[in-house]
Amino acid sequence: MALGLGLGLPQTKQYDIGRDVAVVARAAEAVGYESLWVFERILFPEPAVQGLYGVPGLAWPDHYRGVADPLVTLTLAAAATERARLGTSVLVAPLLVPFQLARSLASLDAASGGRVIAGLGTGWSLDEYAAAAVAPFERRGEVLDELLDVCAAVWGPDPVSYKGSLTTIAPSEVGPKPARPIPVYLPATGPRATRRLIDRADGWMPVAMGAPQLSEQWQRVRDVAAERGRERPVEVCARANARYSARPVPGAGRRPFHGDVAQIVEDLVAHAATGIPEIVLDLQTSLRDARELVDVATEVYEAARAAGV
């Protein structure tokens, strides 16, 4: 079975989202990409309260400046395409009002004919929490749990009714409903998050940082699924934060998905061998404009298929 390939849509500052999202989305669907994805970054603090991913002293990358809103971007892509699935990788749940997010995702799924995948996470930036969170950072897991509850309620049959710590919905009609049950994916790294994934989500969305590491993580997820008696399979889509180079990146220490087309395809082959069924490549940050993004994404896709991926 061929590896499913998805592509990250243009959201960073070198792109004109009003023009480029539709151009890239149409081209990606035409060449064969099966899914299109967005990520969330709401601000770029100067100076930051904490380093990247919460690591002290680790600088935020420049491409985090001015990232376009993920749901606006995905809506533009939905209007420009017909078949590609439309995913969030990921929305930071505590930065969003649960009821409003549930309605937005339902509306987008209804409008796109049932193509949305809701990737949800808890984030790591204290600066983003200070600007927009509906609850303190310490309650991030609780907020994600409530968001999952609210989505299940809002996407389900009317009358919708819910009572939580952040959300109260009196018995109401809430629409439009999704075209079909929207799959929910969680990144899940630690034990508690993995249990939430197994118990409450449809799929897992790890970051592809090396085939051996991904294989080990995937085995842990399957082990927890077996321990907790999950009967339905865990869907998987790994995110590869790629950096394209026109020339090969030298050295044994090359990071996965950093390099020229041949090196990126080599990494796709290695990661496909783990049994992961789908990988989304986000190539946008190292490219100059939409034309280059389309050209490189097309070359990678064709080379990957030629390599048997």
Order of alpha helices (4+ residues) and beta strands (2+ residues): beta-alpha-beta-alpha-beta-beta-alpha-beta-alpha-alpha-beta-beta-beta-alpha-beta-alpha-beta-beta-beta-beta-alpha-beta-alpha
